[in-house]
């Protein structure tokens, strides 16, 4: 039997980083088994829909390279892919449950249900439906239907039995039927609830494996009962541990911005995001940590997914991101940065559009080892494209570097200027620049830092930047002379 998995989100907002890990695990398992990965939109709760969330979902999946094999954007033969477009299907199957006495009409008002819930809470009891309408006679039920009383349709849970299923991650799970609520399957507005629609859709779409967060474990017995009621073959359930912040706080919007889009806007690379979150709950049984998507497909095993919750740390993901940034060829990295600038900071892309590409590549070749995220590119590079600020005396004077006064800084800068203006000095390569400066500084009986500290500050006017000789190589002789002269005039 061919493997079929699915991701079935509700369009109620952004794509959560934890949801992306669920997508990734579904995707890896499917591709590893030459199966089909499907996308379905569960929009039956019309009150919670957020405009644009479906489009955001599609864009995020495309951005990270997890493209469904079948779904709204690439339909196959299992559609429609929006539950709101499948209402006739649900009506057909809810009728079958009613006819087979596996479900029943419930005419309880929302006021009564609220009172019931409050009473149970005040007594410290589980909040469940008390089955009042389950025992209505057929005649009483028909009388209420004829009177057009509003109703829902509930699942009829077998009494005095146990409901069991085997979870591929957690093992066998058994729950007494007395602990299972008689779930609403069809709401008063004619829309199905999640619990009913998900089972019907998964069966009709041929889903063989359901991989989702373990917060769905308590709901699974209801789904098992529905599979049994229809006499359908159950899929394999795999409930993976949720993600937590450091400090064991639940990963939620209340504790931090956890949307995938926000991490992309911070300019995390998709491959770094996927690599990092793949390891949150999965043990590759190796000391290796860096895996490409193709390597993850080859190595991933559901049996190696942990039962315990995993800790998400943005700082740790930065380490992965920095690794990928360093590993790129500089030209490839610049193409990625241009793409991100075009999407998230088009103003800066416009500012630097006239800079020669070879100049930018020299900058990036030096800075990529300092970058943790692509957003670091802008603050690290602005002084390369714009005139530096006025002289900061407190910055250029540095007693530790034997530059105790502006007069000494001026003397050191004059040394740099003399070296740069001497056309006999070969200053084309980093090696030539290094050898020339080290030799000249030694000949003048000065310390390297004594000359190179004020030179670095004059060229960048930044507290932190590449070292002076790297800056001279990037700027070139003429631009370096221009900046040194400007600072000398200010001194």
N, C-alpha and C positions, 0 to 999 in steps of 0.2 A: 504494500500500500504506500502510495506517495505521501510524503510529509507535507502538510499544509498548516501554516501558522498565521496568526493575524495580530494586528495592533488595532484596537477599537476604542479610541479616545472619545470623550465628550467634548464638543467645541465650546468650552467654557472659559477659555483664556489661552495663555501662553503654553508652550511645551516645557514641562518641568524637566530638570536634569535627571531626576529619577525615572521619569517616563522614557527619556531617551535611552537610559540603560536597559529598560525593559524592551524597547524596540531593538536595541543592539543584540540582546540575547536571543530574541526571536529570529532576527536576521541571521546571526551566526549559526544557530542550530539548523535553520532552514537551508542555508547555502551549503552547510557541511553535508546535508543529506539529499542534495539535489532536489529540494522541494520548492514549494511556492509560498511566498510571504505576501499576505494581503493586508490592505488598509480598509477599514470600515468606520464610518462616522456614526456614533451613537448619540443622536440628537432627539431622543424621545422626550426629554425634559425641556420643553420649549421655553420655560420661564428662566432658564439659566444660560441660554445661548448668548455668546459674545460675538458681535460682528467682527469679521476679519480673522477669527481664530483658525478657521479651516485653511485659509490662505497662508497664514503664518506657519501652520503645521506643515503644509506642503513645501514651503520655502525652507524651513529648518531641515527637513529630511533630505531635501535636495542638496542643501549646503554641506551636510556632513556625509553625503554619499550613501545613505541608506534608502534606496529607492524601492518601493513596493513593486512586486511583480504584477499585482492587480489591485485596482482601486479606482477612486473617482477620476484620477488623471490618466489612467491607462486601463480602461474597462475591459473585462473579459466576459465570461458567460455566467458569472455568479452575482451580478448586480440585481437591483440597484444597491449602491454602497452607502446611501444615507438611510437610516432607519425610518425617517419621516416619509420616505418614499416607498415603504414596505408595509403600510398599514393594512392593506387587504390580505397580505400573507398572514399577519398576526391574527386577524379576525378568523381566518380559516382554522388556525391551529388552536385558538382559545375555544372555539366551538367544539372541537374534537375533545378537549379536556372536559368541558361541561357535559358533553354527551356520554363520556366514559366515567363520569362521577369522580373525576380527579381534581375538580375545581368547583367553586360555588360562588353564587352572587352574594355580595355583602352590601346591605343598605344602611349601615351605620353612618351617622353624620360625622363630620369633622369635629363638631363640638363634643359628641360622645367619646370619640377616640382620644381627644385631648384630655378630657376628664379621666378616662381610663388610665392613660399614661401617667398623669399627675398622681393619681391614687397609688399606682404601682411604685412610682418613684418615692412617694412619701413613706411607703412600707418597706422600701429597700428591695423590692422585687424586680426581676427582669421585666423590661417593657415589651410586652407581646400582646397580640390580639387575643381576646378571650373566647373566640370561636362562637360568639352569640348567633351569627347568621348561618353558621354551618349546619345547625340543627333545625332550621326552618323547614316546615313541610313543603312538598312540591306545590301544594295549593296556595300556601301563604306566599311563597316566592313568586308564583305566577300572578297572584293578585297585585303584588307590589310592582311587578313589571308592567302589568296592564295599566296601573295607575301612573306609570312613567316616573316612578321614584328614582332619583339618582342612585347609581350603584357602582361598585368596583367588583372585580372578580379576583378571588383569592385562591391560592394553592391549598389543596386539602392534604395535610401532612398525615401520613399513617400513624396510628397511635401504638404505643408500647413496642417500639422496634428500634433498631439501630441502623444508622446510615453510615456506610463506610466507602472510602475511596483510597486509592494508592497515589500518593504524591511523589513525583520523581525526585524531589529535593528532600522532603520531610518524611517520607515513608508512609506507612498506612495510618490513616486518620479515621477514627470512629466517633460519632456524635449521637447521643440518644435523641430520638425523634421529639421527645418532650421539650428539648431545648431549641427546637427549630420553629421560628415564627411562621404563621400561616400568611405568607407574603402576598401582597397585592400583585397580581399579574397584569391586570388591565385597569387603567385609571378611568375616572368618570368622563374624561374628555376623549375617550376612545384610543388614547395612546398607550402602548404597552409600557410596563416598567422595565428597567434594565434587566432584572433577573429573568424575566420571561423572554424578552427580545434576544438577549445574548445567546440563550440556548437554541432558540429557533434558527437564528442566523448562523451560528457556528455549525449546526447540523446541515443546514441547506447549502452552506458554502464549503462543506467538506473538511472543516477544520479538524485536524487529527491531534494537535498538541496545543495546549493553552499555557502560555508562560506569562505570568503576571505577578504583581506584588503580593506578599503574603497577608496583606490586610484583607484580601478576598477569601482567605481560608474559611472564616465563619459563614460566608455566603455560599460556599461550594456545596454543602449538603442540599440546599434548595435546588441548585442546578442539577445535582445527582438525581433528586426526586423527579425532576422534569424529564430527564433522559429516560428514567425508568417508566414514567407515566406514558411516554410516547413509544416505549420499547425501541429506543435508539441506542446505538453503540456509543459509549462514552469516550470522549477524547482523553488523552493523558494530561493530567494537571501537573504543573510545576510552579510552585509558589516561591519566588525569590525574595531574599530579605530586603526590606526598605533601607534607604540611606538616612543617616543622621549627621548633624553637624557635630564637630568636636564639642564635648560637654554633654553628649547624649541627648541633644535637643532634636526633635523631629525636623526633618528638612522640609520647611514650608516657607511661604512668602512672609509669614510673620517674623521669621528668624533670619531672613536674608533674601536677596534677589537670586532665585534659583532657576530662572528661565534660561533655556539654551540660547535664546536670542541675546540675552544680556551678556552671556559669555562670548558670543560671537562679536558683539559690539565692543567688548573689551579686547577683542582681537586675539582670542585663543584660536589656535589652528584646529580644524575639525579632527585631524588625525591625532592630535594631542588629547583632545576631549575624549574621543572614542577609546584610545589606548588606556587612559587613566580610569575611566568609569568601568571598563571591562574588568579591571582588577578589583573593583569594589564588590566583593562577595564571591568572586571566582578565584580559585587557586590554580595557577598553571603548573604547579608542582615543579618549579624551576626557580633559580635565582634571577633569571632574565626578567626584565620589566618592559622592554621596548618591543612592541609587536605591531606590524602593519595590519591592515584590515584582512588581507589575504592570509597572513599568518594566524590571526585570530580565528578565522574560519577553519583553518586546519587544526588548531590546537584546542579550541573550546569544547568543553564537555559539561553537560548539565549535571552529571554526577559529581563534578568537582565544585559545584556552587555551594557556598556555606549556608548553614541554617541561621547563623547569627547575623544581626544587623551590621551594616558597614558604615564607616565614618568617611564623610566627604570633607576634604580640605582643599580649598582653593589654592593655598600656597603649594600644596603637593602637586596640583595640576599644573601650576606654573613651572615646576621642575621639568615635567614632561614637555611642556610647550617650549621651554628654553632649549631642550635637547633637539627638538625638531627644527627650530629656527637655526641653530648652529649647523645642523646636518645638511641644510639646503645649499645647493649652488647659489651663489650670490645673485645671479641673473634671475633664477627661478624665484628666489625670495622676493626680489624687487617686483616681479610680476604679481605675486600674491599681495604684497603691500599696496600696489596700485589698485588691485581689485577691492581691497578693504577700504582704502581711502575713498574710492569712488562711491562705495556704499555708505560709509559712516562719517567721512570727513572730506567731502568734496571741496570745501574751501581751501584746505591745506594742499590738496592735489593741484588746485588752480594756482596757488602761490608758487609752487615749485615746478610748474609745467615747463618753464623755459630753461631749467638747469640741464646741462648736457648729461646724457645717461651715463657716460663713463665716469663723470664726476660723482654722480649718485652711487654708482656701483663701488667706487673707492670708499665712499663714506660708509656704505652698508657692509662692505667687506671688513671694515674695522669695527663696526658697532654691533654686528650680529651676535658676537660672543657676550655682549653686555645686555642683550634684550631677553626679557622673560615673556613679554607679550608683544604683539605687533603694534599695540597702541604706544609702546615705548618709543617707536620710531620718531614721532613728532617732537616730544620734549627733548630727545637726544640729538635731534638734527637741526633745530630751528636756527642755531647760530651759524650753521654752514650756509644758510640761504639768505640770511639777513645780517645787516651790519650789527656788530656787537654793541652792547650798551656802553654808556660812558664809564670811564675808569672807576673801579672799586678799589680804593686805596687799601682798605682792610683786607681785601682778598689777595692783592698782588704782593703786599708786604707779608713775609713769612719768615720769622727768625729761625725756625727750625731748618729752613732751607738756606740759611745764611743770607737772607734778604731782609735786613732789619729796618730798612727805610726806603722811601721813594727814591732817594738818591742812588742807593745800591740797586734798586730795581731798574732805574734808568741806565746805570752802567751795564747791567746784565743784558738789557734789551739792545743796547748799542753793540754788544758783542754779537748777538744774534743777527742784527741788521748788517754788520760788517761781513759776516759769513755768507748771508743770503745775497748781498750785493757783489760779492767777489765771483765774477763769471767763470773764473778758473775752477771753482769748486763744482764738482759733478754732484748734482742733487736730483737725479732722475728716479732713483729707486730707493726703497726704505734702507737698504744696506748702505748705499752711498751716503745718504743723509746721516745715518747713525755714525758711520766711520768718520765723516768729515767733522761733525760737531764734537764728538768725543775727543778727537785729536786736537782741534782748535781750542777747546776748553782746557785741555791739559796743558797745551802750550802757553796759555795765559795764566796758568797756575791758579785756576778756579775750580770749584766743585761743580759736578754735573747739575745737581739740583739748584745751585745758585744761579745758573743761567737758564735752565729749562723750566723751572717753576714760573718765573715771571713771563717767560715766552709762552707757556701754555695758557696762562691767564689772559695775556694780551690777545692771543688768537681766539679764545673762546669766551672770555669773561664769565666763565661758569665755575661753580664750586667743584663740579666733577665733570670730566671730559676725557677723551683720549689724551695720551701724553703728547708733549710738545713735538717730538720728532714725527709721530704719526700724523699730527695735524699739519705739519709742514709738507709732508708727502701728499696729503689729500688736497690742501689748498694750492699747492704749487708755489714756486718762487715769487711770482708777481703779487699774488693775493696775500701771501704771508708778509711781504715787505710792506704792502699797503696798510695792513692791520697793525703791524709793529710801529710804523711811522705815526699812525693816528694816536696810539697810546703815548708815544714819546712826546708828542705835542701837548697832550693833556697833562703829562707830568710837568 
